[in-house]
Amino acid sequence: MSQLKSSLIFDLYTGNQALTSIQQKMLERIELLVHDKRFKELEQFMGDTPDIEQLLIDYVLLDPTESYRWDLLIGYERLDRIEDYDRVNAFCRTAFSYHPDKPFYFALALYDMGWNDFEIDEEVIEVANRLIEVATPEVSALICLSVSKVLRHKEREYLQMAIERCPWAVQPYFSLGEQYSRYNPRLAKTYTEKGVAQLTLNFDDSGKSHVALKTGFNPITWKEDCCSDLLRMNMSWAEYQKYKRAIKSHR
């Protein structure tokens, strides 16, 4: 079976034909919090309320052609206290099967490679290479980063490609620095410095970030927030200082 079609949501769950009255009230609460931009409350509500996952699964199954429903479900699964890589992987692949024009779903499934026996094969590589060329810079870099972790003989090539597509993505620089550290410390330091230089643009001298900090789960921007997390573009001041100290120690 195709790697992109196996372990899809419809193989795992059956949904109701319509939302129950309780589910409808839960959904109305979610929509009110989104409308009012009370994202911190939204994250707490979704994390603390029983049966939210079943509601979101049923909501998707009623109309899987609406991508916003997938965003609620997959975003919920990635909440810190809940994150389930197995389900994120399966849901993302199913979402991508309905929305092949949204490469982010493929990128996130690829990032969680290995779950549900999802491995790289020729079809996956072909889709990845095609999407690298057409996706947004951040999504393209995320795909490159994921492929680099699996195709070790092409690791450097894909990390370089990630930087070319998205020069402000930090993790590809650090990944190249780590790779070169095994046999070329000077080049390793150069790439680490380039990653730190990208982060420098985010902070002022007091350590205050110029990048808007995420305050709760926002289903409208969660894909961009996720890319920032995985590409290390919203690193904390403490982490940033750690990398700066590491560079100084190698001088």
N, C-alpha and C positions, 0 to 999 in steps of 0.2 A: 504493500500500500504506500502511496505517496507520503513522504515525510510531512508535507504541508497539509495533508488531509486526515492524518491519523489523530486519534485522541481528541476529537472535536466535541464541543459541548453537547451536541445532540446525541452523542454516543454515551454520555455520562449522566444526563438528567432528562427527566420529563417534567414539563411545566403544566400549570393549570391553564384552562381555557380562558380564564379571566381572573383578574385580581380579586381577592376577597375584600370585604369591606375594611378589615383591619389593615390589609396590605395597602389599600387605597389611601387610608389615613396616614400611614407611614410615608407613602410616596408624596402626599401633599405636604407633609412636614419637611421632607427633603427639598422639594421644589421651593417652598417658602424660604428656607434658609439660603438656598442658592440665589433666589431672586433678591433677597436682602443683603447678600454678600457676607453672611455671617458664617464664614468658612470654618472657623475654629469650633463653633457650636455644631456645625454639620459633621465635622470629623468625630467629635465626641458622641454625637447622636448615633452615627453609623457604627462606631466602635462599641458602644455600650448597649445597643438595642438588640434583643434576641430576634432571630429570623430575618434580619436585614438581608443576608446573603440570598436566602430563598426568594425574597421579594425581588431582588435585583435580577436573579436568574429568570424568574417568571416574567419580569418586565422585558428582558431581552428576548425571550422565546416568543413573546406575543408579537414582536416586530424586530427581527434581527437586522433589518435594513437601515435602522436608525442608529447611527454611530454614537450618538449621545448616550444611548442606553448601555452600550459597551463601555463607554468611558466611565460611567457610574460603577459598573460591575468590576471592571479591571482595576480602576482606581481604588475601589474599596478593598480589593484583595491585596493591594500594595500598601495599605496602611500599616505603620510600623508594628503595631501589636498583633496584627492579623496575618501578615504577608504569607501567602502560600504559593511557592514557586511553581508547583505542579499545576495548580489551577490557573495561575497567571499565564503559564505557557500554553495550556489547552485553550483558554479563552481567547488569547491573542491570535492563535492560529485560526480559530473559528471566525473571529472578527475580521481578520485579513481575508478570509475566503469570501466574506460578504462585502468587504470594502478594500479591494485591491488597489484603490487609488489613495489609500492611507498607509504609507510605508511604515509608520511608527509601530503599528501592531506587529508587523513582521520583525522589526528591529528589536522589540522587547521580547518576543518569543525567542529570537536568536540569542539574545543576551542570557536567557535562562536555558541555554542549550543543555541537553542531557536529561531533562525531565520528560516523562512520558515516552522514553526511548526516542526522543527527537534528536537526531544526529545530522551532521552535514553530509549530504550526498550531492550528486551532480546537479539535481534539480534545485536544491537549496542554494548552492553556489551560483547557479545561473540567475536565480531570482535576486540574490544578494547583489551581484555585480550590476544587474540592471537598475535596481533601486538606488544604489550608491550614486548613480549618475543623475537621477531625477528627484531624489528626496531633498528636503531642506538640508542646509549644512549640518545642523545638529543631528538629525536623524541619520544622515549619510555617515557622519563620524561614528555614531553609535553602532551602525552595521559593520563598519570597518573594524572597530575595536573588538566586536564580538567574533568576527571571522578570524582576526589575528590570534585569538586565544585558542582556536581550534586547529587552524592550518599553520602549524609551527614553522614549516619550511617557507612560508610566505608571511610570517609574522611581521617582519620589518617592512615589507612592501605595503601591507594593509595599514600599518600604523602611520607610515608616511602619507598614504592616501588620505587617512583621517585628518591629518594636519593640513594637507592641501585643500580638502573640502571645507574644513572648519578650523582655521588657525587659532581661534579663541577657545577651543576645547582643550582642557588642561590634561586630562588623563593620558591621551596618546603620547604626549611629551614624557610624562613620568614612566609610562610603559616602555618607551624606547630607552630611557635612561636606565631602567632596571635591566633591560636586555643587554645593553652595552657594558653595564657594570661588570659583567663576567669576564670581559677581555679587553675593554677599552675605557678605562676610568675617565680619561679626559673627555671623550665624546659623551659618556654617560653624564658627566657633570654639565656639559653644554646643554643637553636636552632637558635636564632637570632645571637648569637656570631659565630656559625658555618657558617651561611650564610655570615657574614661579613668576616670571615677568608678566605672563598673562594674568595671574592672580593679583599682581601689584596694582593693576588698573582698577581692581574692585575695592581697594581700601584707601582711606586717608591715614595720616600719621597717627591718629588716635586709635586706629583699629576699627573705625566705623566702616561698615560695608556700604558701597554705593549701589550694590545690587539689592533689589527689593527682597526681603526675607519672606519665605513662605509662612503664612499664618493659617494653618488648617488646610483641609482638602478642598481644592477648587476644581470641580469637574470640567470647567471651561479651559483652564490653563494647565491641568495636571500633566498632559503630555510634555509640554515645555518644561515644567517643573521636574519631571522624571528625567529628561535628557540632561538638565543642569546637574541633577544629583549624580547620575551615572558617569557623566563626563567630568565631574569634579569641578564644575564652574562656580559653584556656590559654597566653596570650602570655607570653614570657619577661620577666624583670625588665629586661633590657637594652632590649627593644623598648618596654616600658612607660615606661621613663625617657625614651626618645627622643620619645614622644608628649607626655610632660609638658614636655619642653624646647621642643617645637614650640609648645605652647600659650603658654608664657611669652614666647616670642619675638614673639608677635602682640599682646602687651599694649601 
